[in-house]
Amino acid sequence: MDALDGFFIAEKRSQTLDGSIPVRASQGCKPFLEGNGAGVQLRLAPTMILEASRPPRLRTSRDVKERISALHAAALPRLIAAGVLEQDGYWHRLLKQGFMWTADGEIHIWTGLLARAAPGSCILLGPAFNRRCRIHVGESVIADDTKFVPLVLRLDPLSINTATALNRGELACLTPLLAKTSLRTERIRANPALVTEFDEFYDPEYTTRREGRKQTGKYRRLVQGERSDSWVNQESRIIDLGGPECFTIRSFSEFVTSTGPAEGHPYQETLSYADVRTICRINGRYDGSYVSGPFVKIDRPARKLAALWDDVGANLSGTALKLLTNYANRVADQLQEPHITVVPWLFVATPSGWSTLIDGYSARHLEGLRGIISTDLYPFNPAPVMRVDGPGGFALPKGAPLARILPVPRALLHAPVKRVSSPTADT
């Protein structure tokens, strides 16, 4: 629901980012395409400049400020009269400050939008991925499926060092999640069949085609006809391949409802994800044309992994084992395509109809991208992709945050978004 007449635009974007991605990626990289299209993107309509000053300042034209202020002043009484906001409740007191305010060193902007989750689900409000404004946006979970919740963005001015136009690229994203999403950890010893399937997928022919810079089409063929009709909570599995410890099961910490922040919300116990981190140092350099590296030192862990898999009885071909022990790779040896991928030493297996969101974490000179893997049909490594952010060196130390792994039903990811024009409490 929009209360500020288009101050922010909520939209589904195209999987090709309006034709801006490389043709080869649009033809062959289904996980990247689905990551581009996932969620509802929030984009600022008017021009606003965030200045990296102390304290930070947000600049816009007088006409824009006066127009949004007038819309804001009219919106609050209307929302209260309709029963969407509670008179003098948490959100009313907060929004009375204006459409923009500063608190705890962050800039808060009310987008003018309000959202309500579908029954049994919630909404992750956080940064956009794959084409975004460069400023960091704080995360929270909209945990209310009965009433509307104002969408307030928290911007960290310390994440930029120059003035940034907030209307260039998507600023934030709404991603639907199932409120009950559980992950169970298993060992590879209990899953020898997965090792065999992994070896069969990454056969010598696959590697030959990849080394020849050709698309294999193998993943696309594997997931053809995938189901998207399951929306029932079932436990997903994250399988430790036996190398150094590389992931931790976590839950979200910030939940908000129609009454305000909800500490100790029940979803904290039911909504799980895995934080994945690096098992060794990764470094390289981008000269503006090609990526050198990424380089890793992984000999000892690789020998330990190979010995464990031999003990499990896995007769891995050289190509499948090489994928794991190389660990970090260039996505492609193409001019001005500075992307690297890391193959974490874990598998993710989800129930039928479920996929896995892979949200890469960003670091200095590296931007983590979003991808989606159909892990019910491809229960192997969910490999995050990172884009090198400009010429120069890049590095990730051992133990650095790499990606968030989060199972989601495809039926929920593909569910339509209902837009409401009038602020009625019983909509």
C-alpha positions in Angstrom: 0.0 0.0 0.0 1.3 3.4 -1.0 0.5 6.4 1.2 2.9 9.0 -0.3 1.9 8.9 -4.0 4.9 7.3 -5.5 7.7 8.6 -3.3 9.1 5.1 -3.5 8.3 2.7 -6.3 7.8 -1.0 -5.5 8.3 -3.2 -8.5 9.3 -6.6 -9.8 12.3 -6.2 -12.1 13.3 -8.3 -15.1 15.6 -11.2 -14.8 18.0 -9.6 -17.3 18.0 -6.3 -15.4 16.5 -4.6 -18.4 19.0 -6.2 -20.8 22.0 -4.9 -18.9 23.6 -8.2 -18.0 26.1 -10.1 -20.4 24.4 -12.1 -23.1 26.2 -15.2 -22.0 24.8 -14.9 -18.5 21.3 -14.4 -19.8 21.6 -17.5 -21.9 23.2 -19.8 -19.4 23.1 -18.7 -15.7 19.7 -19.6 -14.4 20.6 -19.1 -10.7 21.8 -15.5 -11.5 18.7 -14.7 -13.5 16.3 -16.0 -10.8 18.3 -14.0 -8.2 17.8 -10.8 -10.3 14.1 -11.4 -10.4 13.5 -12.4 -6.8 11.6 -10.2 -4.4 10.0 -6.8 -4.8 12.6 -3.9 -5.4 12.2 -0.5 -3.7 13.4 2.4 -5.7 13.4 6.1 -4.7 11.5 8.2 -7.3 12.8 11.8 -6.7 16.5 12.7 -6.8 18.0 12.7 -3.3 21.7 13.0 -2.5 23.2 11.5 0.7 26.3 13.5 1.8 28.9 11.6 3.7 29.3 14.4 6.2 29.3 14.4 10.0 26.4 14.5 10.8 25.1 13.0 7.5 22.8 15.2 5.4 20.2 14.3 2.8 19.8 16.9 0.0 16.9 17.3 -2.4 15.1 20.1 -4.1 12.8 22.4 -2.1 9.9 21.4 -4.4 10.4 17.6 -3.6 10.8 18.3 0.1 7.6 20.4 0.2 5.6 17.9 -1.8 6.6 14.9 0.2 6.1 16.8 3.5 2.6 17.8 2.4 1.7 14.2 1.4 3.1 12.9 4.7 1.1 15.4 6.8 -2.1 14.3 5.0 -1.3 10.6 5.1 -1.0 10.1 8.9 -4.6 11.2 9.8 -5.9 9.2 6.9 -4.1 6.0 8.1 -5.3 6.5 11.6 -8.9 7.1 10.6 -8.8 3.9 8.6 -7.4 1.9 11.5 -4.1 1.1 9.8 -2.1 3.1 12.3 -2.9 3.3 16.0 -3.3 6.8 17.4 -0.2 7.6 19.4 1.0 4.1 18.9 4.7 3.2 18.1 4.5 3.9 14.4 2.4 7.0 14.7 4.9 8.5 17.2 7.8 7.6 15.0 6.3 8.8 11.7 5.2 12.2 13.3 8.9 13.2 13.1 8.5 13.4 9.3 9.3 11.2 6.4 13.0 11.3 7.3 14.9 11.4 10.6 18.2 10.5 12.2 18.6 8.0 15.1 21.6 6.0 16.4 23.9 7.3 13.6 21.5 6.1 10.9 19.2 7.9 8.5 15.7 6.6 8.6 13.3 7.1 5.6 9.7 6.1 5.6 9.1 4.9 2.0 5.4 5.8 2.2 4.8 2.1 1.7 3.1 -0.3 4.1 3.2 -4.1 3.7 1.5 -7.2 5.1 2.7 -10.7 4.7 0.7 -13.6 3.3 -0.8 -15.9 5.9 2.0 -18.1 7.4 4.8 -16.1 5.9 6.9 -13.0 6.6 8.8 -10.5 4.6 12.6 -9.8 4.8 13.2 -6.1 4.3 16.9 -5.5 3.4 19.3 -4.3 0.8 18.8 -4.9 -2.9 21.2 -7.3 -4.7 22.9 -7.4 -8.2 22.0 -3.8 -9.1 21.8 -1.5 -6.2 22.6 1.8 -4.6 25.9 1.5 -2.8 24.7 2.5 0.7 24.1 -0.2 3.3 20.5 -0.8 4.3 19.7 -2.5 7.6 17.7 -5.7 7.7 14.4 -6.5 9.5 11.7 -9.1 9.2 8.1 -7.9 8.7 6.4 -10.5 10.9 2.7 -9.6 10.6 0.3 -11.4 8.4 -2.9 -9.7 9.7 -2.1 -5.9 9.6 0.0 -3.5 7.6 3.4 -2.4 8.7 5.2 0.8 7.6 8.3 0.1 5.5 11.1 2.3 7.1 14.6 2.0 5.6 17.7 2.4 7.9 20.6 3.8 5.9 24.2 3.6 7.2 26.0 6.8 6.1 29.4 5.3 7.2 29.1 2.7 4.4 29.9 5.4 1.8 32.7 7.9 1.5 31.3 10.3 -1.1 28.0 11.9 -1.8 25.6 9.2 -3.2 22.5 9.6 -5.2 19.9 7.3 -3.6 17.7 7.1 -6.7 20.4 5.3 -8.8 19.6 1.7 -8.7 17.3 -0.2 -6.3 17.7 0.8 -2.7 16.1 -2.1 -0.9 14.3 -5.4 -1.5 11.3 -7.2 0.0 11.8 -11.0 -0.1 8.9 -13.3 1.0 9.9 -16.1 3.5 8.1 -19.0 5.1 7.7 -18.2 8.8 8.7 -21.8 9.6 11.9 -22.6 7.8 14.1 -25.2 9.6 17.6 -26.4 8.8 19.1 -29.7 10.0 22.9 -30.4 10.0 24.1 -33.8 8.7 27.5 -35.3 8.0 28.6 -36.6 4.6 29.0 -40.1 6.0 25.3 -40.3 6.3 24.7 -39.3 2.7 27.0 -41.4 0.4 24.4 -41.4 -2.4 24.8 -37.6 -2.7 28.5 -38.0 -3.2 27.8 -40.4 -6.1 25.3 -38.0 -7.7 27.7 -35.1 -7.3 30.4 -37.1 -9.1 28.0 -38.0 -11.9 27.0 -34.4 -12.4 30.5 -33.0 -12.6 31.9 -35.5 -15.0 34.9 -35.0 -17.3 32.6 -33.8 -20.2 31.3 -31.0 -18.0 34.8 -29.8 -17.1 35.9 -30.0 -20.8 33.1 -27.8 -21.9 33.6 -25.3 -19.1 37.3 -25.0 -19.9 36.4 -24.4 -23.5 34.3 -21.5 -22.4 31.1 -23.3 -23.5 27.8 -23.5 -21.6 27.0 -27.0 -20.6 23.2 -26.5 -20.1 23.4 -29.4 -17.6 21.8 -27.5 -14.7 19.0 -26.1 -16.8 18.1 -29.6 -18.1 18.2 -31.0 -14.6 15.7 -28.5 -13.2 13.3 -28.5 -16.2 9.8 -29.1 -15.0 10.6 -28.2 -11.4 7.6 -28.1 -9.1 6.4 -24.9 -7.5 3.3 -26.1 -5.7 4.6 -26.9 -2.2 4.2 -24.3 0.5 4.3 -26.6 3.5 7.0 -26.4 6.1 9.5 -29.3 5.8 12.9 -29.5 7.2 15.9 -28.8 4.8 19.3 -30.3 5.3 22.7 -28.7 5.2 25.4 -31.4 4.8 28.9 -30.9 6.1 31.4 -32.3 3.6 34.1 -32.9 6.2 36.5 -30.0 5.8 37.1 -27.1 8.2 34.0 -25.8 9.9 32.5 -23.3 7.4 28.9 -22.5 8.4 26.7 -21.7 11.4 22.9 -22.1 11.7 21.4 -18.8 12.8 18.1 -17.0 13.2 17.1 -13.3 12.4 17.3 -10.9 15.3 15.1 -7.9 14.3 11.4 -8.4 13.8 8.7 -5.7 13.4 4.9 -5.9 13.5 2.0 -3.4 13.2 2.7 -2.5 16.8 6.4 -1.8 16.4 9.6 -3.8 17.1 9.0 -7.3 18.4 11.7 -8.6 20.7 11.6 -12.3 21.3 9.2 -12.9 18.4 8.1 -16.5 18.0 9.6 -16.5 14.4 13.1 -16.3 16.0 12.7 -19.9 16.9 11.3 -21.1 13.6 13.0 -19.1 10.8 16.6 -20.4 10.3 19.4 -19.8 7.8 23.0 -20.7 7.5 25.9 -18.2 7.6 28.7 -19.5 5.4 32.3 -18.3 5.8 35.6 -18.9 4.0 37.9 -21.8 5.0 41.1 -20.1 3.8 42.4 -16.8 2.5 41.2 -15.8 -1.0 42.9 -13.0 -2.9 43.4 -11.7 -6.4 43.6 -8.6 -8.6 41.5 -7.0 -11.3 43.4 -4.8 -13.8 40.3 -3.4 -15.4 40.2 -6.0 -18.1 40.8 -9.5 -16.5 40.9 -11.0 -13.1 44.2 -12.6 -11.9 43.4 -15.3 -9.5 41.6 -15.9 -7.2 44.4 -17.6 -5.3 44.0 -19.9 -2.3 46.2 -22.0 -0.1 44.2 -25.1 0.7 46.5 -28.1 0.3 46.1 -29.5 3.9 42.3 -29.2 4.1 42.1 -30.7 0.6 44.1 -33.7 1.6 42.0 -34.2 4.7 38.8 -33.9 2.6 40.0 -36.4 0.0 41.0 -38.9 2.8 37.6 -38.6 4.4 35.7 -39.1 1.2 37.8 -42.2 0.4 36.9 -43.5 3.9 33.2 -42.9 3.1 33.6 -45.0 0.0 33.3 -42.2 -2.5 35.2 -43.0 -5.7 35.3 -39.4 -6.9 36.6 -38.6 -10.4 39.3 -36.1 -10.6 37.0 -33.4 -12.0 34.5 -33.5 -9.1 37.2 -33.4 -6.5 39.0 -30.6 -8.4 35.9 -28.5 -8.2 36.0 -28.6 -4.4 39.8 -28.3 -4.0 40.1 -25.4 -6.3 37.6 -23.7 -4.0 37.6 -20.3 -5.6 37.4 -19.7 -9.4 36.8 -17.0 -12.0 33.3 -17.3 -13.3 34.5 -16.8 -16.8 37.7 -15.8 -18.6 36.0 -12.9 -20.4 37.0 -9.3 -21.0 35.6 -7.0 -18.3 33.6 -9.6 -16.5 35.2 -9.5 -13.0 33.3 -12.2 -11.2 34.6 -14.9 -8.9 32.7 -17.8 -7.3 33.5 -19.8 -4.2 32.5 -23.4 -3.8 31.7 -23.9 -0.1 32.4 -27.4 1.4 28.7 -28.1 2.1 25.7 -29.4 0.3 22.1 -28.1 0.7 19.2 -30.5 0.1 15.6 -29.1 0.3 12.2 -30.7 0.1 10.4 -30.9 -3.3 9.3 -27.5 -4.5 11.9 -25.6 -2.4 14.9 -23.6 -3.7 17.7 -21.9 -1.8 18.5 -18.2 -1.7 22.2 -17.5 -1.8 22.8 -13.9 -0.7 26.5 -13.1 -1.0 28.0 -10.8 1.6 30.0 -7.8 0.4 33.5 -6.9 1.4 36.1 -4.3 0.5 36.3 -4.3 -3.4 33.9 -7.3 -3.6 30.1 -7.1 -4.0 28.2 -10.2 -3.0 25.4 -11.2 -5.5 22.1 -13.0 -5.1 21.4 -16.3 -6.8 18.7 -19.0 -6.4 19.4 -22.7 -6.7 16.8 -25.4 -7.1 18.3 -27.5 -4.3 15.5 -30.1 -4.4 16.9 -31.2 -7.7 20.5 -30.0 -7.4 21.3 -30.8 -3.7 25.0 -29.8 -4.0 27.2 -26.8 -3.3 25.3 -23.4 -3.3 28.2 -21.4 -4.7 28.0 -17.6 -4.1 29.2 -15.2 -6.8 31.0 -12.0 -6.1 31.7 -9.1 -8.4 35.1 -7.3 -8.1 34.3 -3.7 -7.6 36.7 -1.8 -9.8 40.5 -2.3 -10.6 42.9 -3.2 -7.8 43.5 -6.0 -5.4 40.9 -7.9 -3.4 41.2 -10.3 -0.5 39.0 -12.3 1.9 40.7 -13.6 5.1 40.1 -17.1 6.4 36.8 -17.1 8.3 35.3 -14.1 6.4 31.5 -14.0 5.9 30.8 -15.4 2.5 27.0 -15.9 2.1 23.7 -16.5 3.7 21.9 -19.7 2.7 18.2 -19.6 3.1 15.6 -22.2 1.8 12.4 -20.8 0.4 9.4 -22.5 -1.3 9.2 -21.6 -4.9 5.5 -21.1 -4.7 6.1 -18.3 -2.2 8.9 -16.7 -4.3 6.6 -16.7 -7.3 3.4 -15.6 -5.6 1.9 -12.4 -7.0 2.0 -9.2 -5.0 -1.4 -7.5 -4.3 -1.4 -3.7 -4.5 -3.9 -1.8 -2.4 -4.9 1.7 -3.3 -7.0 2.7 -0.3 -5.8 2.4 3.4 -8.6 0.3 4.9 -7.8 -1.7 8.0 -9.7 -4.8 6.8 -8.1 -5.0 3.4 
